[in-house]
Amino acid sequence: MEQPLTSIKTPGFRRRQIAAALLSWRSPSPPAAHPNPNPNPNAIRMVCVSDTHYKQPVLPDGDILIHAGDLTENGSFDEVQAGLTWLSSQPHPFKVLVAGNHDVLLDDAFLEKYPERRYGSSKTRHNLDWGSVTYLQDSSITLDRLLSPSPTVQPPEVPATTTATATATATTSPATATTTTTTTTRNRQITILGSPWTPRYGASAFQYHPSDAATHWESQLGALPTATSTAARDLIVVTHGPPKLHLDRRDDVVLDGVRQAHDEVVMGWEGWGAVVWMAGMVVWGRVKKVVWGEDGGEGVTTFVNASVVGGRGNELVNQAAVIEI
């Protein structure tokens, strides 16, 4: 006899359900994660991969290549060196690597505990040839990307100019137009913060106990730049593990107070008081939009899972993720 379907509601289910609804109603809404049909010529193009597991996929062109860990399968010296040589051979001007739990050669503390994972080699990470790869381990780097506008069509008597925004202005005279190249350039900075840690499971590199998450991240990253403390316009955080509550999906979100309250309700840190506060903020956001035409203006944070392999054989199943900012 077929058993009827049952619905099990865990404690706090109703609060989480209402918080999710309020989050979906709040203003402003983040833009959809679709390719831009009219890309900004001065946008910085980031190519993101991770979990290549000793595979070497063909990568699209870009300004910055980011590998978010598990460059290798076993983490031996030869595998790590082969991966670095492959990354260095890519044409991207900047290349950044964060280790993963498979990249055991880069975790000295792990190898002290499990010396057999050196696989008989006497070479250490200090013997690696990093080439053009920048390695980040609970550290950050600020990259300067020098941007210059494309050739601009202008009448001869009108000099080419560049606005302070990301696009160049152009004026065309049908009768006497000529092509000139501007000499004005501008400097744009991007700060990249990288960390290899993931919650502990099995015997792998760069792991922490899940119950120590808060203190672990504070001790490892507390002194590093944040979105408000860095002088750079953009901050990119690269970790080997997925962000809590966003996990493996591509997600474009506005990290404002409403989002923070929602996340705290979902994790059980806050109760009905946070839900009521969310409702008030959502209503106030709608009032500002209707009465004064204000739509928030908060920046959007994009979460990306850049893993390219899957299955027991680590087959290449995903393309590299490309983000333009």
Short mmCIF file of the C-alpha atoms (twelve columns), coordinates in Angstrom:
data_MODEL
# 
_entry.id   MODEL 
# 
loop_
_atom_site.group_PDB 
_atom_site.id 
_atom_site.type_symbol 
_atom_site.label_atom_id 
_atom_site.label_alt_id 
_atom_site.label_comp_id 
_atom_site.label_asym_id 
_atom_site.label_seq_id 
_atom_site.Cartn_x 
_atom_site.Cartn_y 
_atom_site.Cartn_z 
_atom_site.pdbx_PDB_model_num 
ATOM 1   C CA . MET A 1   0.000  0.000  0.000   1 
ATOM 2   C CA . GLU A 2   1.384  3.368  -1.002  1 
ATOM 3   C CA . GLN A 3   2.188  5.538  1.969   1 
ATOM 4   C CA . PRO A 4   0.945  9.136  1.939   1 
ATOM 5   C CA . LEU A 5   3.558  11.862 1.595   1 
ATOM 6   C CA . THR A 6   4.332  13.672 4.803   1 
ATOM 7   C CA . SER A 7   5.773  17.117 5.407   1 
ATOM 8   C CA . ILE A 8   8.169  17.517 8.312   1 
ATOM 9   C CA . LYS A 9   8.613  21.073 9.528   1 
ATOM 10  C CA . THR A 10  11.705 21.760 11.576  1 
ATOM 11  C CA . PRO A 11  11.777 24.345 14.395  1 
ATOM 12  C CA . GLY A 12  11.827 27.872 12.996  1 
ATOM 13  C CA . PHE A 13  10.457 26.777 9.621   1 
ATOM 14  C CA . ARG A 14  7.778  29.503 9.543   1 
ATOM 15  C CA . ARG A 15  10.297 32.230 10.450  1 
ATOM 16  C CA . ARG A 16  12.657 31.110 7.697   1 
ATOM 17  C CA . GLN A 17  9.804  30.948 5.193   1 
ATOM 18  C CA . ILE A 18  8.642  34.498 5.936   1 
ATOM 19  C CA . ALA A 19  12.229 35.815 5.958   1 
ATOM 20  C CA . ALA A 20  12.805 34.295 2.511   1 
ATOM 21  C CA . ALA A 21  9.625  35.919 1.188   1 
ATOM 22  C CA . LEU A 22  10.618 39.317 2.594   1 
ATOM 23  C CA . LEU A 23  14.062 38.986 1.017   1 
ATOM 24  C CA . SER A 24  12.497 38.330 -2.378  1 
ATOM 25  C CA . TRP A 25  10.252 41.406 -2.008  1 
ATOM 26  C CA . ARG A 26  12.899 43.809 -0.825  1 
ATOM 27  C CA . SER A 27  14.242 46.632 -2.954  1 
ATOM 28  C CA . PRO A 28  16.566 46.953 -4.747  1 
ATOM 29  C CA . SER A 29  16.691 43.698 -6.634  1 
ATOM 30  C CA . PRO A 30  20.094 42.577 -7.934  1 
ATOM 31  C CA . PRO A 31  20.544 42.322 -11.689 1 
ATOM 32  C CA . ALA A 32  20.089 38.977 -13.359 1 
ATOM 33  C CA . ALA A 33  23.237 36.934 -13.895 1 
ATOM 34  C CA . HIS A 34  23.203 36.954 -17.682 1 
ATOM 35  C CA . PRO A 35  25.970 37.880 -20.110 1 
ATOM 36  C CA . ASN A 36  26.021 41.568 -20.936 1 
ATOM 37  C CA . PRO A 37  25.088 42.031 -24.625 1 
ATOM 38  C CA . ASN A 38  26.950 45.372 -24.629 1 
ATOM 39  C CA . PRO A 39  30.060 44.733 -22.539 1 
ATOM 40  C CA . ASN A 40  32.020 47.685 -21.228 1 
ATOM 41  C CA . PRO A 41  35.296 47.844 -23.191 1 
ATOM 42  C CA . ASN A 42  37.065 48.978 -20.028 1 
ATOM 43  C CA . ALA A 43  35.612 46.222 -17.835 1 
ATOM 44  C CA . ILE A 44  38.084 43.891 -16.173 1 
ATOM 45  C CA . ARG A 45  37.517 40.311 -17.266 1 
ATOM 46  C CA . MET A 46  38.193 37.629 -14.668 1 
ATOM 47  C CA . VAL A 47  38.454 33.955 -15.595 1 
ATOM 48  C CA . CYS A 48  37.744 31.727 -12.583 1 
ATOM 49  C CA . VAL A 49  38.464 27.995 -12.244 1 
ATOM 50  C CA . SER A 50  38.947 25.557 -9.399  1 
ATOM 51  C CA . ASP A 51  39.128 21.825 -8.764  1 
ATOM 52  C CA . THR A 52  41.017 21.072 -11.955 1 
ATOM 53  C CA . HIS A 53  42.534 18.036 -10.154 1 
ATOM 54  C CA . TYR A 54  45.603 17.768 -12.390 1 
ATOM 55  C CA . LYS A 55  43.555 18.443 -15.516 1 
ATOM 56  C CA . GLN A 56  44.492 21.341 -17.791 1 
ATOM 57  C CA . PRO A 57  41.328 22.695 -19.458 1 
ATOM 58  C CA . VAL A 58  41.387 25.236 -22.262 1 
ATOM 59  C CA . LEU A 59  40.704 28.640 -20.718 1 
ATOM 60  C CA . PRO A 60  39.103 31.757 -22.239 1 
ATOM 61  C CA . ASP A 61  41.060 34.981 -22.481 1 
ATOM 62  C CA . GLY A 62  40.858 37.555 -19.740 1 
ATOM 63  C CA . ASP A 63  42.716 40.087 -17.629 1 
ATOM 64  C CA . ILE A 64  42.931 38.052 -14.400 1 
ATOM 65  C CA . LEU A 65  43.059 34.274 -14.061 1 
ATOM 66  C CA . ILE A 66  41.972 32.972 -10.651 1 
ATOM 67  C CA . HIS A 67  42.396 29.350 -9.573  1 
ATOM 68  C CA . ALA A 68  40.511 28.663 -6.331  1 
ATOM 69  C CA . GLY A 69  42.233 25.460 -5.265  1 
ATOM 70  C CA . ASP A 70  42.664 21.749 -5.900  1 
ATOM 71  C CA . LEU A 71  45.127 22.371 -8.674  1 
ATOM 72  C CA . THR A 72  46.270 18.782 -8.116  1 
ATOM 73  C CA . GLU A 73  44.801 15.370 -7.397  1 
ATOM 74  C CA . ASN A 74  47.353 14.019 -4.904  1 
ATOM 75  C CA . GLY A 75  49.295 17.162 -4.026  1 
ATOM 76  C CA . SER A 76  52.760 15.807 -4.857  1 
ATOM 77  C CA . PHE A 77  55.621 18.124 -5.764  1 
ATOM 78  C CA . ASP A 78  55.545 17.034 -9.415  1 
ATOM 79  C CA . GLU A 79  51.787 17.629 -9.685  1 
ATOM 80  C CA . VAL A 80  51.963 21.071 -8.090  1 
ATOM 81  C CA . GLN A 81  54.900 22.084 -10.292 1 
ATOM 82  C CA . ALA A 82  53.122 20.866 -13.425 1 
ATOM 83  C CA . GLY A 83  50.055 22.888 -12.436 1 
ATOM 84  C CA . LEU A 84  52.107 26.035 -11.843 1 
ATOM 85  C CA . THR A 85  53.837 25.623 -15.194 1 
ATOM 86  C CA . TRP A 86  50.456 25.301 -16.891 1 
ATOM 87  C CA . LEU A 87  49.047 28.374 -15.145 1 
ATOM 88  C CA . SER A 88  52.177 30.394 -15.958 1 
ATOM 89  C CA . SER A 89  51.824 29.514 -19.635 1 
ATOM 90  C CA . GLN A 90  48.390 31.170 -19.817 1 
ATOM 91  C CA . PRO A 91  48.253 34.584 -21.523 1 
ATOM 92  C CA . HIS A 92  46.370 36.378 -18.727 1 
ATOM 93  C CA . PRO A 93  48.411 39.342 -17.379 1 
ATOM 94  C CA . PHE A 94  47.635 38.427 -13.750 1 
ATOM 95  C CA . LYS A 95  47.359 34.904 -12.332 1 
ATOM 96  C CA . VAL A 96  46.298 34.162 -8.747  1 
ATOM 97  C CA . LEU A 97  46.243 30.782 -7.002  1 
ATOM 98  C CA . VAL A 98  44.658 29.681 -3.716  1 
ATOM 99  C CA . ALA A 99  45.356 26.163 -2.443  1 
ATOM 100 C CA . GLY A 100 42.734 23.480 -1.935  1 
ATOM 101 C CA . ASN A 101 42.536 20.491 0.391   1 
ATOM 102 C CA . HIS A 102 44.157 18.261 -2.262  1 
ATOM 103 C CA . ASP A 103 47.195 20.547 -2.594  1 
ATOM 104 C CA . VAL A 104 48.917 19.054 0.449   1 
ATOM 105 C CA . LEU A 105 52.448 20.131 -0.556  1 
ATOM 106 C CA . LEU A 106 51.500 23.717 0.346   1 
ATOM 107 C CA . ASP A 107 50.402 22.866 3.923   1 
ATOM 108 C CA . ASP A 108 53.532 22.393 6.054   1 
ATOM 109 C CA . ALA A 109 51.574 21.566 9.217   1 
ATOM 110 C CA . PHE A 110 49.644 18.823 7.419   1 
ATOM 111 C CA . LEU A 111 52.831 17.235 6.026   1 
ATOM 112 C CA . GLU A 112 54.423 17.218 9.463   1 
ATOM 113 C CA . LYS A 113 51.493 15.121 10.661  1 
ATOM 114 C CA . TYR A 114 51.266 12.976 7.510   1 
ATOM 115 C CA . PRO A 115 54.818 12.749 6.076   1 
ATOM 116 C CA . GLU A 116 53.791 9.861  3.822   1 
ATOM 117 C CA . ARG A 117 51.857 12.384 1.744   1 
ATOM 118 C CA . ARG A 118 55.201 13.692 0.472   1 
ATOM 119 C CA . TYR A 119 55.193 10.567 -1.706  1 
ATOM 120 C CA . GLY A 120 58.901 9.977  -1.184  1 
ATOM 121 C CA . SER A 121 60.024 13.372 -2.453  1 
ATOM 122 C CA . SER A 122 62.458 15.503 -0.493  1 
ATOM 123 C CA . LYS A 123 61.363 18.662 -2.305  1 
ATOM 124 C CA . THR A 124 59.115 21.143 -0.536  1 
ATOM 125 C CA . ARG A 125 57.002 24.106 -1.583  1 
ATOM 126 C CA . HIS A 126 60.142 26.241 -1.264  1 
ATOM 127 C CA . ASN A 127 61.604 24.396 -4.275  1 
ATOM 128 C CA . LEU A 128 58.690 25.306 -6.545  1 
ATOM 129 C CA . ASP A 129 59.088 27.555 -9.560  1 
ATOM 130 C CA . TRP A 130 56.030 29.789 -9.293  1 
ATOM 131 C CA . GLY A 131 56.602 31.492 -12.635 1 
ATOM 132 C CA . SER A 132 54.084 34.298 -13.072 1 
ATOM 133 C CA . VAL A 133 51.626 32.909 -10.494 1 
ATOM 134 C CA . THR A 134 50.819 34.832 -7.309  1 
ATOM 135 C CA . TYR A 135 49.975 32.523 -4.400  1 
ATOM 136 C CA . LEU A 136 47.608 33.759 -1.682  1 
ATOM 137 C CA . GLN A 137 47.324 31.994 1.666   1 
ATOM 138 C CA . ASP A 138 45.341 34.088 4.129   1 
ATOM 139 C CA . SER A 139 46.784 37.112 2.379   1 
ATOM 140 C CA . SER A 140 45.833 39.705 -0.213  1 
ATOM 141 C CA . ILE A 141 47.270 41.550 -3.170  1 
ATOM 142 C CA . THR A 142 46.212 44.764 -4.880  1 
ATOM 143 C CA . LEU A 143 46.533 44.690 -8.652  1 
ATOM 144 C CA . ASP A 144 46.872 47.822 -10.738 1 
ATOM 145 C CA . ARG A 145 45.156 47.473 -14.088 1 
ATOM 146 C CA . LEU A 146 46.125 50.317 -16.437 1 
ATOM 147 C CA . LEU A 147 43.193 51.093 -18.701 1 
ATOM 148 C CA . SER A 148 43.445 53.127 -21.900 1 
ATOM 149 C CA . PRO A 149 40.504 53.951 -24.195 1 
ATOM 150 C CA . SER A 150 40.132 52.549 -27.689 1 
ATOM 151 C CA . PRO A 151 40.858 54.696 -30.760 1 
ATOM 152 C CA . THR A 152 38.185 57.385 -31.030 1 
ATOM 153 C CA . VAL A 153 36.684 58.852 -34.195 1 
ATOM 154 C CA . GLN A 154 36.820 62.685 -33.999 1 
ATOM 155 C CA . PRO A 155 36.742 65.728 -36.314 1 
ATOM 156 C CA . PRO A 156 40.310 67.040 -36.774 1 
ATOM 157 C CA . GLU A 157 39.665 70.262 -34.855 1 
ATOM 158 C CA . VAL A 158 38.153 68.460 -31.831 1 
ATOM 159 C CA . PRO A 159 40.640 66.623 -29.534 1 
ATOM 160 C CA . ALA A 160 39.721 63.163 -28.323 1 
ATOM 161 C CA . THR A 161 38.666 63.035 -24.689 1 
ATOM 162 C CA . THR A 162 38.007 60.468 -22.027 1 
ATOM 163 C CA . THR A 163 35.338 60.833 -19.360 1 
ATOM 164 C CA . ALA A 164 35.905 59.956 -15.719 1 
ATOM 165 C CA . THR A 165 33.623 56.954 -16.123 1 
ATOM 166 C CA . ALA A 166 34.448 53.655 -17.773 1 
ATOM 167 C CA . THR A 167 33.542 54.715 -21.296 1 
ATOM 168 C CA . ALA A 168 35.114 57.126 -23.728 1 
ATOM 169 C CA . THR A 169 33.151 59.879 -25.454 1 
ATOM 170 C CA . ALA A 170 33.244 60.136 -29.234 1 
ATOM 171 C CA . THR A 171 32.021 62.649 -31.778 1 
ATOM 172 C CA . THR A 172 31.877 61.826 -35.471 1 
ATOM 173 C CA . SER A 173 31.838 64.296 -38.349 1 
ATOM 174 C CA . PRO A 174 30.580 62.538 -41.497 1 
ATOM 175 C CA . ALA A 175 32.524 64.835 -43.810 1 
ATOM 176 C CA . THR A 176 35.954 65.170 -42.239 1 
ATOM 177 C CA . ALA A 177 36.212 62.519 -39.544 1 
ATOM 178 C CA . THR A 178 39.625 61.024 -38.796 1 
ATOM 179 C CA . THR A 179 40.768 58.426 -36.309 1 
ATOM 180 C CA . THR A 180 42.936 59.563 -33.413 1 
ATOM 181 C CA . THR A 181 44.128 57.766 -30.305 1 
ATOM 182 C CA . THR A 182 43.862 59.427 -26.926 1 
ATOM 183 C CA . THR A 183 46.824 59.465 -24.575 1 
ATOM 184 C CA . THR A 184 44.733 59.765 -21.416 1 
ATOM 185 C CA . THR A 185 44.824 56.689 -19.207 1 
ATOM 186 C CA . ARG A 186 43.439 55.906 -15.789 1 
ATOM 187 C CA . ASN A 187 44.418 53.446 -13.131 1 
ATOM 188 C CA . ARG A 188 41.978 50.983 -11.604 1 
ATOM 189 C CA . GLN A 189 42.800 48.862 -8.603  1 
ATOM 190 C CA . ILE A 190 41.432 45.481 -7.600  1 
ATOM 191 C CA . THR A 191 42.237 43.838 -4.262  1 
ATOM 192 C CA . ILE A 192 42.124 40.034 -4.178  1 
ATOM 193 C CA . LEU A 193 42.002 38.190 -0.841  1 
ATOM 194 C CA . GLY A 194 42.668 34.453 -0.825  1 
ATOM 195 C CA . SER A 195 42.280 31.670 1.745   1 
ATOM 196 C CA . PRO A 196 42.485 27.866 1.302   1 
ATOM 197 C CA . TRP A 197 40.557 26.648 4.364   1 
ATOM 198 C CA . THR A 198 37.542 24.313 4.368   1 
ATOM 199 C CA . PRO A 199 35.620 22.525 7.169   1 
ATOM 200 C CA . ARG A 200 37.338 19.313 8.225   1 
ATOM 201 C CA . TYR A 201 36.466 16.020 6.597   1 
ATOM 202 C CA . GLY A 202 38.918 13.161 6.216   1 
ATOM 203 C CA . ALA A 203 42.682 13.765 6.146   1 
ATOM 204 C CA . SER A 204 43.252 16.702 3.844   1 
ATOM 205 C CA . ALA A 205 45.162 19.974 3.847   1 
ATOM 206 C CA . PHE A 206 44.000 23.341 5.177   1 
ATOM 207 C CA . GLN A 207 41.038 22.230 7.267   1 
ATOM 208 C CA . TYR A 208 39.434 23.492 10.470  1 
ATOM 209 C CA . HIS A 209 36.868 21.972 12.809  1 
ATOM 210 C CA . PRO A 210 33.355 23.203 11.893  1 
ATOM 211 C CA . SER A 211 32.629 24.219 15.480  1 
ATOM 212 C CA . ASP A 212 35.621 26.592 15.357  1 
ATOM 213 C CA . ALA A 213 34.491 28.406 12.215  1 
ATOM 214 C CA . ALA A 214 33.931 31.845 13.733  1 
ATOM 215 C CA . THR A 215 37.198 31.998 15.654  1 
ATOM 216 C CA . HIS A 216 39.123 30.406 12.778  1 
ATOM 217 C CA . TRP A 217 38.089 32.966 10.198  1 
ATOM 218 C CA . GLU A 218 38.602 35.856 12.587  1 
ATOM 219 C CA . SER A 219 42.138 34.719 13.371  1 
ATOM 220 C CA . GLN A 220 43.044 34.040 9.749   1 
ATOM 221 C CA . LEU A 221 41.396 36.967 7.988   1 
ATOM 222 C CA . GLY A 222 40.585 39.527 10.682  1 
ATOM 223 C CA . ALA A 223 43.467 41.836 9.791   1 
ATOM 224 C CA . LEU A 224 43.017 41.639 6.018   1 
ATOM 225 C CA . PRO A 225 41.258 44.272 3.863   1 
ATOM 226 C CA . THR A 226 37.477 44.508 3.707   1 
ATOM 227 C CA . ALA A 227 35.178 46.123 1.177   1 
ATOM 228 C CA . THR A 228 35.166 49.321 3.248   1 
ATOM 229 C CA . SER A 229 38.784 49.379 4.429   1 
ATOM 230 C CA . THR A 230 40.527 48.843 1.101   1 
ATOM 231 C CA . ALA A 231 41.349 51.800 -1.121  1 
ATOM 232 C CA . ALA A 232 40.698 49.676 -4.185  1 
ATOM 233 C CA . ARG A 233 37.385 50.048 -5.944  1 
ATOM 234 C CA . ASP A 234 36.687 46.313 -6.018  1 
ATOM 235 C CA . LEU A 235 37.359 43.516 -3.532  1 
ATOM 236 C CA . ILE A 236 37.455 39.874 -4.631  1 
ATOM 237 C CA . VAL A 237 37.467 37.099 -2.028  1 
ATOM 238 C CA . VAL A 238 38.729 33.698 -3.189  1 
ATOM 239 C CA . THR A 239 38.215 30.659 -0.952  1 
ATOM 240 C CA . HIS A 240 38.371 26.960 -1.700  1 
ATOM 241 C CA . GLY A 241 35.153 26.246 0.218   1 
ATOM 242 C CA . PRO A 242 31.740 27.599 -0.799  1 
ATOM 243 C CA . PRO A 243 30.170 30.525 1.081   1 
ATOM 244 C CA . LYS A 244 27.620 29.584 3.741   1 
ATOM 245 C CA . LEU A 245 24.001 29.734 2.519   1 
ATOM 246 C CA . HIS A 246 25.097 30.235 -1.106  1 
ATOM 247 C CA . LEU A 247 26.987 26.970 -1.586  1 
ATOM 248 C CA . ASP A 248 27.486 25.864 -5.193  1 
ATOM 249 C CA . ARG A 249 25.179 28.146 -7.124  1 
ATOM 250 C CA . ARG A 250 25.904 31.347 -9.015  1 
ATOM 251 C CA . ASP A 251 24.330 34.083 -6.917  1 
ATOM 252 C CA . ASP A 252 24.152 37.856 -7.416  1 
ATOM 253 C CA . VAL A 253 23.088 39.430 -4.116  1 
ATOM 254 C CA . VAL A 254 22.906 42.773 -2.374  1 
ATOM 255 C CA . LEU A 255 24.697 42.371 0.963   1 
ATOM 256 C CA . ASP A 256 22.685 44.913 2.943   1 
ATOM 257 C CA . GLY A 257 21.009 44.803 6.360   1 
ATOM 258 C CA . VAL A 258 17.979 42.923 5.053   1 
ATOM 259 C CA . ARG A 259 20.187 40.176 3.632   1 
ATOM 260 C CA . GLN A 260 22.144 39.970 6.903   1 
ATOM 261 C CA . ALA A 261 18.938 39.670 8.949   1 
ATOM 262 C CA . HIS A 262 17.646 36.958 6.611   1 
ATOM 263 C CA . ASP A 263 20.854 34.960 6.909   1 
ATOM 264 C CA . GLU A 264 20.834 35.220 10.705  1 
ATOM 265 C CA . VAL A 265 17.229 33.975 10.830  1 
ATOM 266 C CA . VAL A 266 18.088 31.056 8.530   1 
ATOM 267 C CA . MET A 267 21.053 30.080 10.711  1 
ATOM 268 C CA . GLY A 268 18.941 30.316 13.870  1 
ATOM 269 C CA . TRP A 269 20.887 33.221 15.345  1 
ATOM 270 C CA . GLU A 270 17.874 35.548 15.340  1 
ATOM 271 C CA . GLY A 271 14.137 35.104 15.889  1 
ATOM 272 C CA . TRP A 272 10.890 36.911 15.158  1 
ATOM 273 C CA . GLY A 273 12.368 40.285 16.073  1 
ATOM 274 C CA . ALA A 274 14.669 40.139 13.048  1 
ATOM 275 C CA . VAL A 275 11.742 39.110 10.817  1 
ATOM 276 C CA . VAL A 276 9.713  42.129 11.989  1 
ATOM 277 C CA . TRP A 277 12.713 44.390 11.381  1 
ATOM 278 C CA . MET A 278 13.065 42.954 7.868   1 
ATOM 279 C CA . ALA A 279 9.396  43.704 7.167   1 
ATOM 280 C CA . GLY A 280 9.869  47.311 8.267   1 
ATOM 281 C CA . MET A 281 12.929 47.775 6.066   1 
ATOM 282 C CA . VAL A 282 11.216 46.237 3.055   1 
ATOM 283 C CA . VAL A 283 8.228  48.585 3.456   1 
ATOM 284 C CA . TRP A 284 10.535 51.585 3.920   1 
ATOM 285 C CA . GLY A 285 12.459 50.635 0.776   1 
ATOM 286 C CA . ARG A 286 9.251  50.507 -1.239  1 
ATOM 287 C CA . VAL A 287 8.154  53.896 0.146   1 
ATOM 288 C CA . LYS A 288 11.478 55.504 -0.840  1 
ATOM 289 C CA . LYS A 289 11.203 54.076 -4.327  1 
ATOM 290 C CA . VAL A 290 7.608  55.228 -4.880  1 
ATOM 291 C CA . VAL A 291 7.802  58.650 -3.208  1 
ATOM 292 C CA . TRP A 292 11.363 59.793 -3.923  1 
ATOM 293 C CA . GLY A 293 12.411 57.444 -6.732  1 
ATOM 294 C CA . GLU A 294 15.301 56.063 -4.677  1 
ATOM 295 C CA . ASP A 295 16.310 52.504 -5.456  1 
ATOM 296 C CA . GLY A 296 18.967 51.859 -2.858  1 
ATOM 297 C CA . GLY A 297 22.097 51.941 -4.997  1 
ATOM 298 C CA . GLU A 298 23.894 49.225 -3.024  1 
ATOM 299 C CA . GLY A 299 26.606 47.298 -4.770  1 
ATOM 300 C CA . VAL A 300 26.035 43.739 -5.900  1 
ATOM 301 C CA . THR A 301 28.189 40.846 -4.713  1 
ATOM 302 C CA . THR A 302 28.514 37.872 -7.058  1 
ATOM 303 C CA . PHE A 303 29.150 34.402 -5.634  1 
ATOM 304 C CA . VAL A 304 30.658 31.938 -8.113  1 
ATOM 305 C CA . ASN A 305 31.390 28.209 -7.929  1 
ATOM 306 C CA . ALA A 306 34.307 27.799 -10.338 1 
ATOM 307 C CA . SER A 307 34.769 24.005 -10.112 1 
ATOM 308 C CA . VAL A 308 35.332 22.474 -13.545 1 
ATOM 309 C CA . VAL A 309 35.468 18.714 -12.850 1 
ATOM 310 C CA . GLY A 310 32.922 16.228 -11.586 1 
ATOM 311 C CA . GLY A 311 32.211 12.535 -11.170 1 
ATOM 312 C CA . ARG A 312 34.420 9.761  -9.847  1 
ATOM 313 C CA . GLY A 313 36.898 10.165 -12.676 1 
ATOM 314 C CA . ASN A 314 37.159 13.937 -12.288 1 
ATOM 315 C CA . GLU A 315 35.969 14.519 -15.831 1 
ATOM 316 C CA . LEU A 316 35.883 18.071 -17.148 1 
ATOM 317 C CA . VAL A 317 32.191 18.922 -16.956 1 
ATOM 318 C CA . ASN A 318 32.047 22.719 -16.503 1 
ATOM 319 C CA . GLN A 319 33.457 25.696 -18.341 1 
ATOM 320 C CA . ALA A 320 35.506 28.336 -16.587 1 
ATOM 321 C CA . ALA A 321 33.390 31.077 -15.009 1 
ATOM 322 C CA . VAL A 322 33.916 34.503 -16.575 1 
ATOM 323 C CA . ILE A 323 33.012 37.629 -14.596 1 
ATOM 324 C CA . GLU A 324 33.335 41.206 -15.828 1 
ATOM 325 C CA . ILE A 325 33.540 44.090 -13.371 1 
# 
